[in-house]
Amino acid sequence: MLEISRTSKTMALLRVAFLALFLNILVARTTQHSTSRALEGDQVLRLHPGTPEAVAMLNSLVYMPGFQLDFWKPPSHVNQSVDVHVPREDVPAVLDLLQRHSITYHTMIGNVRQAVEKHMEDNHKARARTAGRPARVNDFDFSVYHEWNEIDDFITDVQQTYPQIATLSSEAATFEGRAIKTLKLGKPSTSGETKPAIWIDAAIHCREWISTATVLYAIDQFTRQYGTDPTVTRLLDELDWYFTPVFNVDGYIYTWEAPENRLWRKNRSTQPGPCVGVDLNRNWDDHFAETGASPDPCSIIYHGMAPFSEPETRGISDFVLNHPEIKVYLAMHSYSQLWISPWGYDYARPPHYHLQNAMALAAESASRAVHGVQYRVGRSIEILYAVSGGARDWAYDKAGVTYSYTVELRDTGRYGFLLPPDQIIPTAEETFPAYLTVGQWILDHPY
């Protein structure tokens, strides 16, 4: 009876909170200036929910119909921080709600538009060092973020420069009809036997530019060091590596078109109503449309009309299923500095938990040895948030890839998705040894 009473009280408080928030937002949006620039005056707040009721209230805001806050780091556990991008016109109402529920907070980014413009201007200035140079193996600048056409040119040149170990293919297409390019690195097997393989993709959430930059750096290191470094040479001789630097090509191109697009997350498929896009990391056929996903097409975590409704996830999943030799699936993301293993939707440990945890700990140790930057290791539902319909859990549960992970790169929130270009090389430098460790683990721990 006491538990029922507490639950009823919590729900009643939530209904009151939602009503107050809705009315405040309605007033704010009625009086806002229509000429305001997109993202101007928006803020990113870090919240500190200290009670289960506070977590429940924030979690409910994730799914509040008609009101979409962009949770960069969604609510999960008591005393685990929450990062949320709040539109300028909604800031007063959100701050009032936080005060009503005694949720402390501080401002991470005071003006999102200014932060985006500085981020893009810093990258533009850094790119000026190599302006006019072709996006080729010997001229590519790994210390800056690159547009899709430059990335495409680079991986094409890698294949042409290293034909003995590199093969470029298109394993899927996007909603807008673009090819999703995958670069395979590995010495062809002389015996005709299929080698174990490792899959690494980036930018399924297209605003996470650091994931792509890190994969490009790894491609360069593998190809340059092959034949001279014994570890790299062994890993390419005995394994195949599949690199997909940009999973969500349409979305990635969109994030480059204007500052107001920089924080776009989904793909660009048309949906019922006025909103666009599906969260491709909620669209996989594994506990689809359960926790951590939304049925609202306007939500940034919209799961789509059905599992694999999107050509991107449909094509890549078919490729993985058709290559049972894939032993590792690494989905590169940002941010939070985490190595995350299954499950995202259940607290129960999966059958291969100890193997998954051991490999992740070894990879994290190799990464931390470079610059001393620590990554937490654990399951999503424990160290990040609950989620379903994602690539990591699908690869393990449906494709039989035992070592399946989400890797969240730098940082822990100071810049979030707007990581400055001067952190690209350090992030990539600490990630590459983790890849080597993963490869060595597969060769040294056959199962």
N, C-alpha and C positions, 0 to 999 in steps of 0.2 A: 504493500500500500504506500509506503514511504517513497519507493522508487517511482511508482505511478504518479504520485503527487509532484515529485520533483520534475518529471518529464512534462506533465501538464503545465506546470508553472513556466518551464523553459519555453514551451511552445507558445504560451500566452505572451510572454515577454518578446518573443520573436515577432509575433503578429503585430504587437504595438510598435516595435522598432521599425518594421517594414512600412507600416502606415506612416509613421513620422518621417522616415527617410523618403518615401515616395512623395509626400506632400512638399517636403523641402526641395526635392529635386525638380518637381513640377514648377514651383515658383521660380527657382533659379533658372530653369531653361526657358521659361516664359519671358524673363527679363534680360536674357543674355543678348549681347550685341552680335548680330548676324555677320558683321564684317570681321570678326576675330579670326586670326590665322589658326590653322589646324595645329594642335599641340601647344599653342602659346598659353602659358600660365598653368598647364597641366603639371601635376606633381607625382613623384614616386615616393610613397610613404613606406616606412618599415614599421610594422605593427608588432606588438608583443602581447599576445593573448595569454592571460595568466590563469584562466579557469576553463573547465570543459564547456561552460555556457558561452564563454567568449568565442571559443573555437567553433562551436555549433552556429553561433550567429554569423561569424565571418564566412563559414562554409556555405551557409544558406545564401549569402550575397553572391556567391559564385554562380548560382542558378536562378537568381531573381529575374523573373520575366520582364522584358522590356528595359532592363537596366544592367548594362554590361560593364563592370569594372574589369580592367585588364590585370589579372593577378599574375605578376611575374614569378612569384613564389607563393603558391596557394596555401591556405590554412591546412594544418594537419594535426599537430599535437600541442598540448599545453606547453607554454614557454618556448615553443619553436617559432622563430620569427616568420612574418608574412610580409612579402613585398607586393605592393599594389600601385598600379598607375591609375591615377584619378583625374578625370577631365576637369578643367578649370571650373566649369559651372557647377560641378558636383562636390567640389572641395568643402564648402561650408557645411553641407548636409552630412558628408562623411565624417568630418571632424566632430560634428555635434553627436553623431551616433557613437563614435568612439568614446566621447566624454560620458555619455549616458551609461555605457557599459564598462567604464573604468579601464579601458584598453589604452595603455601607453603607446606612444609612437614617436618617431623622429623622421625628419625629412631627408631622404636620400638624394633626390633630385628636385630642386626648387622650381625649375622651369624646363619641361621636357623639350620644348621646341629649341631653346637655346642649347641644351645638351646635345640634341641630335645635330644641330647645325655645326657645333664645335667639333663633334666627332667626325662628321663628313668633311669639314674644312681641314682638320688635322690630317685626315687620310689623303685629301687632295694635295696638300703641301708635300706630304711624304712621297706621293706618286710623282711629283714634279721632278724628283731626282732622276727618274728613268723615263721621263716623257719622250715619246717618239720611238722608244725601243720596242721591237716586236716581242710578243709574249712567247718567247722560245726558251728552250732549256738553258742556254748560256746567258740569257738576258733577263730572265724572269726575276722580279723583285719579291721575295717572300716576306718582306717586312711591312707590306701594305695589303689592304683588301682589294680584290680585283672583281671587275664585272664579269658576267657569264661569258661573253664572247672571248675575253682574254683567257679565261680558264679553259674554255673549249680549245682555243689555239694552243695553249700550253700542253694539255694532255695529248692532243694530236701530234705535237712535235716530240713528246716523250716517246710515243709509239714509233715514230719515224726514226728517232735517234737511237733507240735501243730495241730494234726489231727482234733481237735474239731472246729478249725476256719480256717484252711488252706487247699486249694486244688490246686494241680499243674496240669496244662494241656498244651498241645501244640495246639495252635489255628491257626498256619500257618507254612509254611516251607520256607526255603530260596532257592535261585537259585541252590546252591551247595548241597541241600538236607538235611540241618540241621533243627532241630525243633526250632521254636521260642517259648520259654517257657513263660507262663503267670501264675502267682501265685494269686489265689483268696483268700482274707482274709475277713472273716465275719462269724458270728454265723448263722448256718442254721435256716431258718424261721420255727417256730413251727406251724404257721397257714397255711402254704402252699402258702401264698401270696408272690409275687416277691417283693423284697426290691429294693429301689432306689440304683443305683450303680455309682461308680466313676472309670474312666479308667485313668491310668497313664503309659506312656511309655517313654523310654529313648534310646538314641543312634541310632535313625534313621539315623543320621549323625554320623558315627562310631568313628570319631576322638574326639568327645565331651565326653571324659571319665568321666568328673565330673558329668554328668547327670546320668550315671549308678551308680556311687558311692553314690550319694545322694538318689536314689531310694532304694538301698540296706540298707542304714542306716534307712530309713523310715520303711521298712519292719521289721527290727529288733526292732525298737521302738514300733510299733503297737503290735507285738506279745509279747514282754516282758512286756508291760504295761497293756495288756488286763487282766481284772479281778482285778486290783489294782488301776489304774487311772480311775476315773469316766468318764472323757471325752472320752478317748480312748475306754473304755468299751462300752459306749453308741454308739459311731461311728461304732464299729464292730457289735454290736447287731442290729442296725437299718439300717445299710448300708452294701453293698458289695463293696469291693475294688479290682480292677484288676490291678496288677502290671506286666509290661513287662520290665524287667531291660535292656534287649538288643534287640532292634527291628531288627537291621541290624547285625545279628550274623556273617555272612560271612565277612563283612567288618571289624567288630570289631576284629575278629581273625587275619585278615590281618594286622591291625595296630600294632599288637604285634610281628609280625614276624621279623621285621628289622627296624632300625631307619628311613630309607628312606620311609617306609610305614606308619609311625606314623600319618601323616596328611591326609591320605586317607579319603574321605568323602562318596563316593557312595557305592552301593552294588557291587557284583563281577560278574554280568551277562555279557555274551559275547554280543558284539554289532557289527554292520557292520563296517568293517575296522579294524584298529589296536587297537582301544581304548576299554576300559572295563568299565562297570558299568553305573548305572542309579542313579540320585539323587532321592531317594525314597520320598523325601518331595516335589517333583514336579510331581509325577506320579499319583496323585489322580484325580478322575473324577469330578473336580470342576474348571471350567474355565481353563481347561487343555491347555498347550502350549501357554499361553498368556504372560503377563508381568512377568519378573523375572525368566524366564526359557529359555533354549536354545535347538535348534534342533540339535546341534553339538554333536555327541557321545563322543567327546574328552573333552567337557566342563564339569566342576565340577557341573554345574546346568543343565545337560542334562535331559530332561523330559521323555525320553523313546519313544518307537515307538508308543504307544497308552496309554490311561488311563488304569491303572491297568495292564500294560504289565508285571509287576514284581510279582512273587508269594508272596513276602512279603506283599506288599500293598493290593494285591487281597485277601489274607487270613485274614488279620487283619480287612479290611473293611467289609468283610462278617460277621465276628464275631460281630462287632459293630452294623451292620444293624440287626442282629438276636437278639440283646439284647436292645430293646427299653427302658429298665429300666435305661440305662446309662444316667445320667443327667449331668455329667461333663467329659470333655475330656481334659487331661493335657498332652501336648507333651513337655517333658523336653529337653532343649537344652543348649548350651553355645556358645558364651558369650555375654555380654552387660548389664546384670542385668535389665531385662525387664519382665513385665507381659503383653502379647500381645493378644488382642481380634480381632475378624473379623472386617472388611475385610482386606485382603492383596492386593486385586486387584482394589479396588474402594474406592473413598473418601466418598461416601454416607454411612451414618450410618445404620447399620442393624436394623431390627425391635426391637431387644432386647438389644440394645446398653446400655441403662441405667442400666438394670439388670447386664449385663456383666461387665460394668465398676464398679458398686458398689461392686460386689463380688471381683474383682481384687484389688480394693483399700483396702478392708478389709483384704485380704490375704497378700498384701504388707505391711500393717501396722503391722500385726502379725509377719511377717518376720523381718522387720526393728527393732522391739522391742528387738530382741535377741542381735545383735551385732552393731546396728546402721547403717548397710549397706543399702543404699537406692536402690530400684528398681523403674524404671519409669513404669507408667501404661498408656496404650493407644492402638490404632490400628496400625497394622504393617505398613500400608502405611503412617502413620503420624510420628511414632517414630523410625522406622527402615528402611524399604525399601518396594517397591512394589513387590509382589510375587503372583503367581497363581499355581493352582494344588497342594496345600498343604493340610496336614491332618487337620489342625485346621479349615480352611474354609469349607472343605468337611464335617467334623463332624457336623458343625452347619447347613450348607446349605442343605446337602443331607441326613444326618442321624438324623437330628432334635435334636441334642444335644445343648441345649441353651447355656450352660456355657462351651465354647470351647476356649482353650488358648494354646499359645506357651509361655513357661516360659524359658527365657534366664538367666542362672545362672552366677556366677562370672566368670571372672572379667570384667573390662571395657576396657581391651586391653593390660595391662602391660605384661601379659603372654599369653593372648588369649586362644587358645586351649591347651596350655602347662601349665595349672594351676598346681602349685607345690602340692605335696601330703599334705603338712602342712596346706593347705587351704581346704582340703576335709571336715574335721569335722566341722569347722566353717560354711561352705556353707550348709552342711547337717543340722546342728543345726538350722539355720535360715529358712530353707525350711520346716522342719517338722511342725512347728506351722502354717505355711501357709496351709498345707494339712488339719490340724485340723480345721482351720477356714473355708475352703471350705466345709468340711463335715458338720460342724455345720450350715453353711449357707443353705445347701440343706434341712436339717431337720427343720430349723426354718423359711424358706421362701418357703413353698410348692407353686406350681403354677399349 
